[in-house]
Amino acid sequence: MTKDEAEKVVELSKVISQMEDIKRATEKEKSHWWKFATPDTVRHDEEGLWMPDILRDEFVKSVDKCLEKLNKELEEL
């Protein structure tokens, strides 16, 4: 394994860990409301934008798809 490949493995592992944290959070919060928060949507009188169920479903699918892609990329190194 080259140095560049090793650095890529470390970076991919970090991103996979972050994505797994997101996946765990979505699994724990299935029955609770979700909000989309960014610096521009969170103010002292607002807490972000409500996330509709259809977007929640698509977000969960997207997280799964990203994890599959990242793990495949890691396996190929």
Phi and psi in degrees as GROMACS dihedral restraints (atoms count N, CA, C in turn):
[ dihedral_restraints ]
;  ai    aj    ak    al  type     phi  dphi    fc
    3     4     5     6     1   -80.8    20    10
    4     5     6     7     1   167.9    20    10
    6     7     8     9     1   -61.5    20    10
    7     8     9    10     1   -42.1    20    10
    9    10    11    12     1   -62.2    20    10
   10    11    12    13     1   -41.0    20    10
   12    13    14    15     1   -65.4    20    10
   13    14    15    16     1   -41.5    20    10
   15    16    17    18     1   -62.7    20    10
   16    17    18    19     1   -41.6    20    10
   18    19    20    21     1   -64.3    20    10
   19    20    21    22     1   -37.8    20    10
   21    22    23    24     1   -65.1    20    10
   22    23    24    25     1   -40.4    20    10
   24    25    26    27     1   -60.8    20    10
   25    26    27    28     1   -45.2    20    10
   27    28    29    30     1   -61.4    20    10
   28    29    30    31     1   -45.9    20    10
   30    31    32    33     1   -64.3    20    10
   31    32    33    34     1   -45.4    20    10
   33    34    35    36     1   -61.9    20    10
   34    35    36    37     1   -41.1    20    10
   36    37    38    39     1   -61.8    20    10
   37    38    39    40     1   -39.5    20    10
   39    40    41    42     1   -64.1    20    10
   40    41    42    43     1   -46.2    20    10
   42    43    44    45     1   -65.3    20    10
   43    44    45    46     1   -41.1    20    10
   45    46    47    48     1   -60.4    20    10
   46    47    48    49     1   -42.6    20    10
   48    49    50    51     1   -61.1    20    10
   49    50    51    52     1   -42.8    20    10
   51    52    53    54     1   -63.0    20    10
   52    53    54    55     1   -42.8    20    10
   54    55    56    57     1   -65.9    20    10
   55    56    57    58     1   -37.5    20    10
   57    58    59    60     1   -65.5    20    10
   58    59    60    61     1   -35.5    20    10
   60    61    62    63     1   -60.8    20    10
   61    62    63    64     1   -43.5    20    10
   63    64    65    66     1   -63.7    20    10
   64    65    66    67     1   -44.1    20    10
   66    67    68    69     1   -59.9    20    10
   67    68    69    70     1   -45.6    20    10
   69    70    71    72     1   -61.1    20    10
   70    71    72    73     1   -40.5    20    10
   72    73    74    75     1   -63.9    20    10
   73    74    75    76     1   -42.3    20    10
   75    76    77    78     1   -67.3    20    10
   76    77    78    79     1   -32.7    20    10
   78    79    80    81     1   -70.1    20    10
   79    80    81    82     1   -39.5    20    10
   81    82    83    84     1   -71.9    20    10
   82    83    84    85     1   -26.9    20    10
   84    85    86    87     1  -105.6    20    10
   85    86    87    88     1    23.7    20    10
   87    88    89    90     1   -55.3    20    10
   88    89    90    91     1   -39.6    20    10
   90    91    92    93     1   -96.4    20    10
   91    92    93    94     1    -1.8    20    10
   93    94    95    96     1   -98.7    20    10
   94    95    96    97     1   161.3    20    10
   96    97    98    99     1   -73.0    20    10
   97    98    99   100     1   153.5    20    10
   99   100   101   102     1  -121.0    20    10
  100   101   102   103     1   153.8    20    10
  102   103   104   105     1  -132.2    20    10
  103   104   105   106     1   150.2    20    10
  105   106   107   108     1   -97.9    20    10
  106   107   108   109     1   120.5    20    10
  108   109   110   111     1  -123.1    20    10
  109   110   111   112     1   132.4    20    10
  111   112   113   114     1  -137.4    20    10
  112   113   114   115     1   168.1    20    10
  114   115   116   117     1   -55.6    20    10
  115   116   117   118     1   -31.4    20    10
  117   118   119   120     1   -83.5    20    10
  118   119   120   121     1   -16.4    20    10
  120   121   122   123     1  -103.1    20    10
  121   122   123   124     1    -8.8    20    10
  123   124   125   126     1  -109.1    20    10
  124   125   126   127     1   115.5    20    10
  126   127   128   129     1  -133.3    20    10
  127   128   129   130     1   177.3    20    10
  129   130   131   132     1   -61.8    20    10
  130   131   132   133     1   -26.6    20    10
  132   133   134   135     1  -106.1    20    10
  133   134   135   136     1    -0.3    20    10
  135   136   137   138     1  -134.5    20    10
  136   137   138   139     1   151.2    20    10
  138   139   140   141     1  -119.2    20    10
  139   140   141   142     1    19.5    20    10
  141   142   143   144     1   112.9    20    10
  142   143   144   145     1  -169.6    20    10
  144   145   146   147     1  -108.2    20    10
  145   146   147   148     1   136.1    20    10
  147   148   149   150     1   -63.7    20    10
  148   149   150   151     1   140.7    20    10
  150   151   152   153     1  -103.5    20    10
  151   152   153   154     1   115.5    20    10
  153   154   155   156     1   -65.1    20    10
  154   155   156   157     1   156.3    20    10
  156   157   158   159     1   -55.4    20    10
  157   158   159   160     1   -40.5    20    10
  159   160   161   162     1   -62.3    20    10
  160   161   162   163     1   -38.4    20    10
  162   163   164   165     1   -71.2    20    10
  163   164   165   166     1   -37.2    20    10
  165   166   167   168     1   -59.1    20    10
  166   167   168   169     1   -46.6    20    10
  168   169   170   171     1   -60.1    20    10
  169   170   171   172     1   -45.6    20    10
  171   172   173   174     1   -67.4    20    10
  172   173   174   175     1   -35.1    20    10
  174   175   176   177     1   -64.1    20    10
  175   176   177   178     1   -45.1    20    10
  177   178   179   180     1   -61.4    20    10
  178   179   180   181     1   -43.6    20    10
  180   181   182   183     1   -61.2    20    10
  181   182   183   184     1   -41.0    20    10
  183   184   185   186     1   -65.0    20    10
  184   185   186   187     1   -40.5    20    10
  186   187   188   189     1   -60.4    20    10
  187   188   189   190     1   -46.4    20    10
  189   190   191   192     1   -60.2    20    10
  190   191   192   193     1   -44.3    20    10
  192   193   194   195     1   -63.5    20    10
  193   194   195   196     1   -42.5    20    10
  195   196   197   198     1   -63.7    20    10
  196   197   198   199     1   -42.5    20    10
  198   199   200   201     1   -61.7    20    10
  199   200   201   202     1   -42.4    20    10
  201   202   203   204     1   -59.7    20    10
  202   203   204   205     1   -46.2    20    10
  204   205   206   207     1   -63.0    20    10
  205   206   207   208     1   -45.7    20    10
  207   208   209   210     1   -64.0    20    10
  208   209   210   211     1   -44.1    20    10
  210   211   212   213     1   -64.5    20    10
  211   212   213   214     1   -38.3    20    10
  213   214   215   216     1   -63.7    20    10
  214   215   216   217     1   -44.1    20    10
  216   217   218   219     1   -61.6    20    10
  217   218   219   220     1   -40.5    20    10
  219   220   221   222     1   -64.5    20    10
  220   221   222   223     1   -42.6    20    10
  222   223   224   225     1   -63.1    20    10
  223   224   225   226     1   -31.8    20    10
  225   226   227   228     1   -75.8    20    10
  226   227   228   229     1   -13.3    20    10
